[in-house]
Amino acid sequence: MAYYKHFIFAILSTVGFSVLFNVPKKSIFYAGLTGGIGWTLYIYAKDLTMSSTFSVFLASTFVGILGEVFARIDKKPVTTFVIPGIVPLVPGYTIYLSMINLINQEFYRAVEFGTEAVFTSGAISVGIIFVTSGARIIKEKRKK
């Protein structure tokens, strides 16, 4: 699928979750843009034969950066943009495959998919924490 299609569908899914998470109407555009750019970057990095985990880390780091920028522009909390922005990156299908293989007693494949889901979730967390910590350090240095 072309990158622009990934971008559009990621924006739509992020906007849907933004509504579900009660993001203010004024901020939904920025939240959708965050999710769309994050997902498109993930697909692009994965197409460059990077590992799935590193691609998610790269995308979630960029989602964190966009969240920080849009929070300053829109004067809203960073989580308003980051939480909906990471929704396309969440490894829901991988967790589903892990559970299906567990039910079918294919334990090796269940562990394989489960491990991938854990690493993907960890990469999302580390990417967001990396940006948030960096932003906090920069903010504290500017105050001094």
N, C-alpha and C positions, 0 to 999 in steps of 0.2 A: 504494500500500500504506500502511496506517496506521502511524503512528510506533511504536506498541507492537510491531508485527510486525517492523519494522526493528530495534528494540531487542533483541528476543528472538533473532532470527537472528544479529545481530552478536555477542551474548553467546555463542551456541553456537559460532560460528566461532572466536571468540577463545579460548574454553575449549579447543576442539580443538587450536589451535596452542599453547596453554599447555602442554597435555599433551605435544605434540610437542617443545617446547622445554625439557622437564623442569622446569617451574615447580613449586616445592614445593606439595603438596596444600593446605596452609593458605592459600596465596596465590592459588590459581586463581580463587576467587570475586572477589577484588579485580581481578585481571587481566581477567576476563570483564566485570565492571562497567565498567572503563576502556574496553574496546573497544566495548561496547554504547552507552555515553554518547557516546563520540567519533563513532561512525557516525551515531547519531541526530541529533547536533548538525550533522554534515555535511549530512545530508538536509534538516534544517530550514533551515539557512542557504541551501542550494541552492534550496529551495522559495521562499525570500524573494527570488528572482531575483539572488542574489549569484553572482559568477563561480565556476566550479568550483574554480579555484586558490585563491581567497580562502576559500572554504568549507573546503577541505582545510587551509589554514593555520590557520583558526579552530579546527577540530576537533583538529588535531595539537597546537596550543597547549593546548587543554583536556585532551587526553590527557597531555601533559607535566605539567600542574598536578596532575591526578589521580594520576599516577605518583609525583610528589614527596610528595603527601599520604599515599598508601597506603604508600609506603616508610617514612615516619615511623611510621605506625600499626602496620605489620606488621614493622618492623625488618628489612627486606630491601633489597637494592640497587634503585635506581630502575628499572634496565633490566628487572627482573623483571616490572614492570607496563607499562612503555612499549613494549617490543618486541612483546609480544602485542597490546597496545592499538592499535598502528598498522596491524596486519595488515589490518583491513577497509578502511583508507584507501589501501592500496598499489594503484597503477594497473595491475593485472595484465591486465584486459580491454583497456585502451587499448594496452598494449604488444603484446598478441596481435593487435589490429586493425592496428597498425602493421606487424607482421611479415607478416600475411596480405596486406596491400596491397603490401608490398615484393615478396613472392613473385609476386603477380599483376601486377607491373610497373605498378602505379598509384602512381607515385612521389610525386605531389602529396599524395594522401591519406595515404600512408605517413609523409611528413614532418609532415603535420598532426597525425596521431595520436601520432607520436614526440615532437613538440614538446610536446603536451599532457601526455604521460607525464613528460617531463623537468621541466616546470613543476610538475606535481603532486608529483613526488618532491622537488623543491627546496622546495616549500611545506611538506611534511612535515618535512624537515630543519630548515628555518628556524624552524618552530614549536617543535620540540623543543629546538633550541639556544637559542632565545629564553628559554624557561622555565628550562632548566638553568643558563644563565648568570645569570639573575636570582636563582635559588635560591642559587647559589654566592656571589653578591655579598651577598645578605642574610645568609647563614650567616657569612661573614667579618666583616661589620659587627657581628653579635651577639657574636662572640668578643672584639672589642675593647672 
